[in-house]
């Protein structure tokens, strides 16, 4: 049987925010400072406020030091702290004199001592059990975190930034996930004579969306020889439908170029935006088909798209338009169209930044934001 990996405690604490660490050690201090009060109850006699404060500070402070030693795996420090604590109380008893409020052997004193001792044992036992609980949950956390980190690395490898020139067209694509693992995809495959570029948006978020996104890209890459985008989506649909869960689907916008002529298929995806340099206007090509994976048998359509010199085509995901301000108002596509018309002459990476800036200015990013820009220089 394989040995169970040790919990990387140091790595966890290095990634824990400073405020969270302060709160933890403050909690340990507060919990064990109460032991100082209970210790004084074990000896029911009058104590000065100075001794009371010193006892509480020593008990809480030394407990926090022990917790720090456990976090840093410096267990020898726990022994040092224990010796220091014992020395403190020995000196306190030998060199301070207080007046007993209850005589030795008094039933009330015996009961107070019993209750205080029981409370101390309960506090220490409770702390130990909580630490054991958090250690077990921490192990589960790290297993889940390692899986998410791996999925995040795979996502970054699957969705790199794209900037290339194929034939008469310059293409730029990028995706900014809203979490550790995104469900958006932008990709380009092919050569100068025939290429396919697309943006896809998987329903949902997290690891499951990332897995379906990876399968979608693989299916496209293995079936991209046919330049017709409708045929490509049909083949991808047939490959993915038996492998996904019933509540998952993919919206996709696919642009294909064959001998310089462009074809477009939109499967439940936001409209393609085309900036015309001649008119200075932005027109929309709306979606015509259902998303991939809705029904067992689906048919997709394709249509030609004009792109003259100086024109810019934009495929995006709804994470750039379904942005809400503090009052709950949705931004919509109009500001994106206005910015595209205003900034179409910018280099494509700068145009991407300008368009995303409109969304970020409108509200917080709650969904993946992905764009594919195509220009005919």
N, C-alpha and C positions, 0 to 999 in steps of 0.2 A: 504494500500500500504506500502511495506517495506521501511524503511528509507534508503536513499542513503548513503553508507559509506563515511566517511570523508576522504579526501585525506591525506595519511600519509606523510605530508611534511617533518617532521623531519627525518623519515626513508629514504626518498629520498635523503636529503642532507647528511646524514651519509654515504650513499653509493656512493655519487658523488666524483670523484677524486679531490684531493686538487687543482691541476692545473685548473680544470674546475671551481671550486669555486672562485679561484683567478681571473680568466678571467671574471666571472659574475660580481663580485664586482668592478673590474676595469672598466668594461663597464658601470656600474651604475655611478661610479665616473666621467668617461669621459663625459657621457651624461649630467649630471647635473652640471658639471663644466662649460659647455657652458651657463647655466642659469646665472652664475656669470658674464660672459661677457655681456649678455643681460641686466642684472640688471644695470650694469654701463651705458648702452646705454639709460636707462630710465632717467638718469641724465647727459645729455651731457655736461660734464665739464672735465677739465684736472684732471687726477688721477696719482698718483705716481705708479711706478712699484711695490712697496711694497704693496700698497693697492690693486692693481690689482691681485697680486699673492695671498694675504690673502683672498680676496673675492672668487676667483676661488677655492682655497683649502677648504674654509669653505663650499661652496655650494656643491662641489663634495663629500667631506668627510662626511658631515652630511647626504646627500642622501644615501651614502653607509651604514651609520649606521642605517638609517631607513629601508633599504632593509634587513640588518642583523636582525633587530628587527622583521620584518615581517616573515623572515625565521624561527626564533626561537620562534615565537608567543609571543613575549614580547612587546605587543602593548603599554604598558605604556612608554616604552623607546622612542616611536615615539613622544609622547607628550613632553617628556624631551628634545628631540632633537629640536623640533619646538620652544620651549621656548628659548633654547640656541641660535638658529639661529636668532630669533627676537631680543634677547638681544644684540647679536653681531652687528647687523645692526643699532640698536638704539644708541649704544655707538659709532659706526663708524660715524654716522651722527652728533652726539652731540659734539664729541671731535676731529673731523678732519675738516679742512677748506680747501676747494678747490675753484679754480677760475672757474666760469661758462663760457663756451665757447659760449653758445647761450643764449640770454636773454629770460626770461619767457614770454610766449605768442607768441614767434616766430613760424611761420608756420612750419619751418623746424624742430624745437625742438618738436613741437606737433606731427609731423609725425613720428619722430624718436621714441618718447615715445610710440606712438600707435603701431608701427611695433615691437618694443622690447617687449611690453606687449603681443602682439599676438603671437610672437615667444615663449615666456615663456609658455603661455597657450598651444600652440601646442606641445611643448616638454613634458610637464606634461601629457597632454591627450594621446600622443603617448605612453609614458611609461606605463600609466595605461592600455591602450588597449592591449599592448604587454604582460603585466603581466597577464591580464585576459585570453588572448589567450594561453599562456604557462600553466596556471593553468588548463584550459580545456584539453589541450593536455597531461598534466601530469596525469590527471585522467584516460585518455585513456591508457596512458603508464602503469600505475599501474595495471589496469585491465588486460592488456595483459601480463604484467610481472608476475602477480599472477597466471595466467593460465599456463604460461611457467614454473614457479617454481613448480606448482603442477604436471605438466607433467614430469618435471625433477625428482621429488621425486618418481613418479610412475616408471619412467625408472630405477632409482637406485634399487627400490624394485624388479623389474622384471629381472634385469640383475646383480645379485650379483656375486662376485667372487666365483668360484667353485674349490674345492680341496678335492677329496675323492678317496677312494679305493673301487672298486666293483669287487669282485671275483679276477681274476688274473691281473686286470688292475688298474693302477693309472691314474686319470684324473685331469687335471687342466684347467680351462677356465676363461678368463677375457676379458672385453671390455672397451676400453677407448674412449668415444665419442669425436667428434671434436667440438661439441657445447653443448648447454644446454640440448638438448634432442637428443639422438642418435637413429639410425635406425638399429643398429646391435644387434644381440641376440646370446647368448651362453647359453646352458642349458643341464642338464642331468636329466633323470628320469628313475626310475626302481630300481632293486635290484641286488644282486651279481649274481643271475642266469640269469637274463634277463634285459638289460638296453638299453636305447637309448640316445645318445649324439649328439648334432647338433650345427651348426653355421648357422645363417641366416643373410642376408643383405637386408633390405628393400630399394627399390629405393627412391631417394630423401632424404631430411633432414627435421628436425623440428618436429612439433607436429603431422602432418599428418603421417609421417613415423613412429613416436613413437606409434601412435594409431594402425596402421597396424601391427607393431611389437608385440604389446600386444595381438592383436587378433590371430596372428600366434602362439604365445606361448600357448594361451588358447586352440586353436584347436589341437596343438600337445599333450598337457597334457591330453586332454579328449579322445585322439585316440591312445595313445601310448601302448595299451595292445598288439597289434600285433607286433612281433619282426621284421617284414620285413620292411625295410626303404622305399622301393618303394610303398608298400601298404599305409604306413603312409602318404607319400607325396600326394598320390592320394586322400586320404580322406581329408587331409588339404586343398588341392586345391579345392575340391568340396565345402568345407565349406566357404572358403574365396572369391572365385571368384564372387559370387553375391553381396558381401558386399563392395568391393573396387571400386575405380575409374578406368577408362580405362587405365590411364597412369601409374598405379602403379603395381609393381610385386615384387617378393621376390626370391632371389637366396638362395639356401640352400645346405649344405653338411651334410648328416646324416650318423652316424655310429651306428649300432645296434649290440648288443652282445647277443647271445643265446647259452647257454652251452659252453661259451668260444670262439665260432666261430664268427668272425666279418663279417658284410655285410655293403656295402657302396652304397649310392645313392647321386649323385651330380646333382642338378637342376640348371644349368646355373652358377654354383659356381666355384671359382678358384680350381685348382687341389689339391687333397690331397697329401701331401708330406710324404713319408715313409723313415725314416732313418733305415738302416739295420746295426746292430752291427757287423754282420758277415763280410759284405763286406766293411763297412765304407762309403757306398755311399748313396745318397738320390735319390729316384725314384719318379716320378710323376704319379698319377692316374688322368687323365684329366676328365673333365665333359663330360657327355653323353646326358643330357636332357636339355630342355628349362627351364627357371625359372618358378616358381609357379605363376600362374595368367596371363599367356600370352594369352592362347586360352581357349575357353569354355570347351573343352574336351582335356585332356592331359594324356599321359601315361608316367610313370617313370620306370626306370630299376634299378636293384641292382646287385652287383657283390661281390664276396668274397674278403677279404683283409687279407693277411698274416701279422702276428705280432708275431715274435719270442721273446725270452727273450732278453732284452736289447734294443729292437727296440723302436722307437718313431714315432708316427703318429701325423701329424699336419694339422689341418683344420684352414684356416685363411680367412679373408675378404680382398678385393682388396685395402683397405685403407693402408695395409702394403706393398704393391708392387707398387701401382700407386702413388709413391712419386716422386716429381720432384725437381731437384737441381736448382740453380740460373740461369742456362743456358737453362732450360726447358727440360732437359734430364730425362727420366723416369728410376727409379731404376730397376724395374722388379723383377722377382722371384729369379734370380741367386744368389744375395747376401744373401737372406734368406736361400736358400739351403746350401750355404757354411757355414753360421753360425750354422745351424742345425747340419751339419756334425761335425763341430768343437766343439760344446758345448753340444752335446746330453747327455753327462754323468752328466750334472749339475742337481740339484734338479729342478723340473718342474717350480716352481715360478721364480727361477733364470734364467732358460732357456727362459721363457716368457720375462723377462726383457732384456736379451741379444738379442733376436730376434727383439724386438721392438726398441732396441737401434740402430740396423742397419738402420731401417727406419728413425728414428729421426736424425741420423747422415747424412743421404742422403738428407733430405729436410724437410720442414715444414709439419706438420700434417694438411691436409685439409679434411680428411675423417675419419670416425670411424675406429678404429683399434682393431680387435677382433681375438682371437685365442682360439683354443681347442687343448690341448696336451694330448695324450694318450700314456702311456708307459706300457710295460709288464716287470716288475722288474725281 
